[in-house]
């Protein structure tokens, strides 16, 4: 793959960004003018070229609703608290527009829900140096049939992570050695392979962080955490409503 990437880009105005992706789908990231990138895309060895960036579209989106994922540097070092995430979220919403929802994610990936936002506001927020990406909130989920399999849930080890406030039946799956900027279709393909093998259904795809939100039983989630393609599976966390979320008292 390295040789192909060098052959296609050396001596051209297209510049490679980072290493090649060795796991499917194999490929590499580039930057350049549209004309230059299209010239690379015409090569018979290239299956597809897709524009990527910090603003991600869903196939069917809920108007005005977005998921915002923060960079680790936005929250400093040490353990991440819900109040820290909300503080950054409120700063971003005040600056770019929109309303922070009650959904605050403290782990895998860290971020928050945003609604009442225009696409322009969401795109502007995605360019903020504290933000990894902003993703349109998908209108629905994809259900995968749950097969009848014998699942051993013993000895899960550190690859199954529990939450102090678990959301029953909902888990976050982080893929092992996930390359940055995977197409969401590729992440979904891996997710469908995992849910077909262990059971459960896909709720949401996290493209840039190479992960998934799934609905499953605990036994299915623990079994999935042992798969070679999985870094870990963690219990989803129930959001805790902050006082700022509560309606004002009646007088």
Backbone torsions as a table, in degrees:
resi	resn	phi	psi	omega
1	UNK	NA	-39.1	178.3
2	UNK	-60.4	-42.1	-178.8
3	UNK	-64.9	-41.3	178.9
4	UNK	-64.7	-44.3	-179.6
5	UNK	-62.0	-42.2	178.6
6	UNK	-65.2	-42.4	-179.0
7	UNK	-61.4	-37.3	-176.4
8	UNK	-79.8	-22.0	-172.7
9	UNK	-113.6	-28.4	-178.6
10	UNK	-63.6	134.3	179.7
11	UNK	80.0	8.7	178.0
12	UNK	-118.0	175.8	177.0
13	UNK	-86.6	3.2	176.9
14	UNK	-87.6	129.8	-178.5
15	UNK	-109.7	131.2	177.6
16	UNK	-75.7	147.0	178.1
17	UNK	-122.5	107.4	175.4
18	UNK	77.4	-175.7	-177.6
19	UNK	-78.1	169.4	175.9
20	UNK	-76.9	158.7	176.0
21	UNK	-91.5	118.4	-175.2
22	UNK	-89.3	-22.0	178.2
23	UNK	-96.4	153.3	-178.1
24	UNK	-58.6	140.9	-5.5
25	UNK	-79.6	129.7	-178.5
26	UNK	-70.8	143.5	-179.5
27	UNK	173.3	-162.1	-178.8
28	UNK	-159.7	158.6	-179.9
29	UNK	-98.6	144.1	178.9
30	UNK	-138.5	163.9	170.1
31	UNK	-134.2	148.5	-178.6
32	UNK	165.8	180.0	177.5
33	UNK	-68.7	158.7	179.8
34	UNK	-58.5	-41.6	-179.3
35	UNK	-62.8	-42.7	-178.8
36	UNK	-67.0	-42.4	179.6
37	UNK	-66.5	-38.5	178.4
38	UNK	-64.0	-31.9	177.7
39	UNK	-65.5	-35.3	175.5
40	UNK	-70.3	-38.0	-177.0
41	UNK	-65.3	-23.7	-177.9
42	UNK	-76.3	-11.7	179.2
43	UNK	-63.2	139.9	-175.3
44	UNK	-64.2	-19.4	-178.6
45	UNK	-84.4	-9.3	-178.9
46	UNK	-93.7	123.6	179.9
47	UNK	-81.6	-45.5	176.8
48	UNK	-159.0	156.4	173.4
49	UNK	-126.8	132.1	-177.7
50	UNK	-130.0	134.6	175.4
51	UNK	-72.1	131.7	179.2
52	UNK	-124.4	159.7	179.9
53	UNK	-176.3	-172.5	-177.0
54	UNK	-79.4	-2.2	176.9
55	UNK	-116.4	119.3	-173.4
56	UNK	-114.2	132.7	178.9
57	UNK	-93.5	152.0	172.5
58	UNK	-102.6	154.8	178.7
59	UNK	-61.4	-43.5	174.7
60	UNK	-133.4	113.0	-172.4
61	UNK	-108.1	153.5	171.5
62	UNK	-84.4	118.4	-175.8
63	UNK	-55.8	130.8	175.1
64	UNK	79.2	1.4	-177.6
65	UNK	-112.8	135.3	-175.9
66	UNK	-143.2	156.2	168.6
67	UNK	-109.4	129.9	-177.3
68	UNK	-113.7	122.4	179.7
69	UNK	-107.6	128.9	-175.8
70	UNK	-94.9	150.6	172.2
71	UNK	-75.1	148.4	179.0
72	UNK	-56.4	-33.9	-178.1
73	UNK	-65.4	-18.2	-178.8
74	UNK	-70.4	-20.1	-173.9
75	UNK	-116.0	3.6	177.7
76	UNK	74.0	-167.8	-177.5
77	UNK	-93.4	164.4	178.1
78	UNK	92.4	-174.8	-177.6
79	UNK	-68.0	146.9	-177.2
80	UNK	-97.0	126.5	178.0
81	UNK	-105.7	152.3	178.9
82	UNK	-57.4	-39.1	-178.8
83	UNK	-65.1	-32.2	177.5
84	UNK	-66.1	-43.2	179.8
85	UNK	-64.7	-44.5	-179.3
86	UNK	-63.1	-37.0	179.9
87	UNK	-60.5	-47.7	178.3
88	UNK	-64.8	-40.5	-179.3
89	UNK	-60.5	-44.9	-179.6
90	UNK	-65.8	-37.4	176.9
91	UNK	-61.9	-43.8	-179.4
92	UNK	-66.4	-43.1	-179.6
93	UNK	-65.1	-38.7	178.3
94	UNK	-64.6	-38.1	-176.4
95	UNK	-77.3	-41.4	-171.5
96	UNK	-108.6	-18.0	-178.8
97	UNK	108.7	164.0	-177.6
98	UNK	98.7	176.0	-178.4
99	UNK	-128.1	131.3	177.4
100	UNK	-73.1	128.0	179.3
101	UNK	-85.5	-178.9	178.8
102	UNK	-74.8	-7.6	-177.7
103	UNK	-85.3	105.2	177.4
104	UNK	-120.0	125.2	-176.3
105	UNK	-106.4	120.4	-178.0
106	UNK	-95.6	-8.7	-177.2
107	UNK	-152.4	148.1	169.5
108	UNK	39.9	71.9	-6.3
109	UNK	-85.7	162.6	179.7
110	UNK	-88.6	129.9	-179.2
111	UNK	177.1	-155.2	-175.7
112	UNK	-158.4	162.4	174.6
113	UNK	-89.1	146.4	-179.3
114	UNK	-133.5	133.8	173.6
115	UNK	-135.2	-179.5	-176.8
116	UNK	54.7	35.6	-178.0
117	UNK	-118.3	141.7	174.4
118	UNK	-79.9	161.8	177.4
119	UNK	-62.3	-36.8	178.3
120	UNK	-61.3	-41.7	177.7
121	UNK	-64.3	-42.8	-179.3
122	UNK	-65.2	-41.5	178.2
123	UNK	-64.1	-42.7	178.5
124	UNK	-62.5	-40.8	178.8
125	UNK	-63.5	-35.9	-178.2
126	UNK	-64.5	-21.2	179.8
127	UNK	-88.9	-5.3	179.7
128	UNK	-66.1	139.3	-176.9
129	UNK	-64.4	-12.0	178.3
130	UNK	-89.3	-8.4	-172.3
131	UNK	-106.2	132.2	174.8
132	UNK	-80.6	-48.5	174.3
133	UNK	-164.7	160.3	172.9
134	UNK	-119.6	132.8	-174.9
135	UNK	-124.6	133.3	173.9
136	UNK	-59.8	139.7	179.1
137	UNK	-76.6	118.8	-178.0
138	UNK	-66.0	147.4	-175.4
139	UNK	-73.3	-24.3	-176.7
140	UNK	-149.8	-175.2	178.5
141	UNK	-119.2	165.0	177.4
142	UNK	-109.3	119.4	-179.9
143	UNK	-93.5	132.9	177.6
144	UNK	-113.6	130.8	-178.4
145	UNK	-55.4	139.9	179.9
146	UNK	-91.2	114.0	-178.5
147	UNK	-76.4	158.7	175.7
148	UNK	-89.5	102.7	-178.8
149	UNK	-130.6	156.1	177.1
150	UNK	-88.2	110.9	-174.2
151	UNK	-108.4	127.1	176.6
152	UNK	-93.9	116.4	-176.3
153	UNK	-103.2	17.5	-178.9
154	UNK	-92.8	152.7	173.9
155	UNK	65.0	47.0	-176.2
156	UNK	-73.8	-27.6	177.2
157	UNK	68.6	-161.5	-175.7
158	UNK	-75.0	-8.1	-177.3
159	UNK	-81.8	-5.1	170.7
160	UNK	-116.2	117.6	-172.1
161	UNK	-111.7	129.2	-179.7
162	UNK	-94.0	155.2	178.2
163	UNK	-111.3	151.2	176.4
164	UNK	-73.5	-22.6	177.2
165	UNK	-129.4	68.8	-174.5
166	UNK	-68.0	142.4	172.3
167	UNK	-93.5	104.5	-170.6
168	UNK	-54.3	131.1	174.7
169	UNK	82.1	4.3	-178.6
170	UNK	-125.1	132.5	-175.2
171	UNK	-138.0	154.9	175.0
172	UNK	-109.1	128.3	-178.3
173	UNK	-111.5	121.6	175.3
174	UNK	-103.3	125.9	-176.5
175	UNK	-82.0	143.8	-177.5
176	UNK	-71.0	132.1	176.3
177	UNK	50.2	39.4	-179.8
178	UNK	-65.7	122.6	177.9
179	UNK	-68.1	146.5	178.0
180	UNK	-67.3	148.8	174.7
181	UNK	63.4	35.9	169.0
182	UNK	-65.9	141.7	171.1
183	UNK	-59.2	142.2	179.2
184	UNK	-60.7	-30.5	178.2
185	UNK	-63.5	-34.5	179.8
186	UNK	-71.7	-41.9	176.8
187	UNK	-63.1	-42.7	179.0
188	UNK	-62.9	-37.8	179.4
189	UNK	-61.6	-43.2	177.3
190	UNK	-64.1	-42.1	178.7
191	UNK	-61.5	-40.7	179.0
192	UNK	-66.5	-34.8	177.3
193	UNK	-66.5	-40.7	-179.7
194	UNK	-68.6	-43.6	-179.0
195	UNK	-71.1	-29.9	175.7
196	UNK	-67.4	-31.1	-177.9
197	UNK	-83.2	-41.4	-172.5
198	UNK	-111.0	-15.6	-178.5
199	UNK	101.6	167.9	-179.2
200	UNK	104.4	-175.6	-179.9
201	UNK	-143.8	150.4	-179.1
202	UNK	-81.4	130.2	175.8
203	UNK	-99.0	-42.1	-175.5
204	UNK	-156.8	149.0	178.2
205	UNK	-110.5	129.5	174.5
206	UNK	-103.5	104.2	-170.1
207	UNK	-68.6	-57.6	-171.4
208	UNK	-72.6	-29.3	178.8
209	UNK	-92.3	4.1	176.4
210	UNK	51.4	63.2	179.8
211	UNK	-151.7	-179.6	-175.1
212	UNK	-143.0	154.9	163.5
213	UNK	-109.7	130.3	-176.8
214	UNK	-130.5	156.7	167.8
215	UNK	-103.2	128.7	-177.4
216	UNK	-165.3	166.4	170.8
217	UNK	-77.9	164.0	178.5
218	UNK	-63.2	-38.9	179.8
219	UNK	-62.3	-41.7	178.7
220	UNK	-65.2	-41.8	-179.1
221	UNK	-65.4	-41.7	179.1
222	UNK	-64.8	-42.3	178.4
223	UNK	-62.7	-41.3	-180.0
224	UNK	-64.5	-33.1	-178.5
225	UNK	-63.6	-19.9	-179.4
226	UNK	-88.0	-5.9	-177.0
227	UNK	-68.7	146.1	-177.7
228	UNK	-63.8	-22.8	-179.6
229	UNK	-86.7	-2.9	-173.3
230	UNK	-109.8	131.1	173.7
231	UNK	-78.0	-49.6	175.1
232	UNK	-164.4	162.5	171.4
233	UNK	-123.1	129.3	-178.8
234	UNK	-123.0	144.9	173.8
235	UNK	-63.1	134.2	175.0
236	UNK	-68.5	155.1	-175.6
237	UNK	-107.5	134.0	175.8
238	UNK	-73.7	126.1	177.8
239	UNK	-63.5	143.9	174.9
240	UNK	-105.0	127.8	-176.7
241	UNK	-73.1	125.6	175.4
242	UNK	-78.8	157.9	175.8
243	UNK	-55.4	-29.6	-179.4
244	UNK	-66.4	-21.3	180.0
245	UNK	-82.4	-17.1	-174.4
246	UNK	-78.1	143.8	177.7
247	UNK	-67.8	151.8	179.3
248	UNK	-64.0	147.5	-179.4
249	UNK	-67.8	148.2	177.5
250	UNK	-76.8	140.0	179.8
251	UNK	-99.7	NA	NA
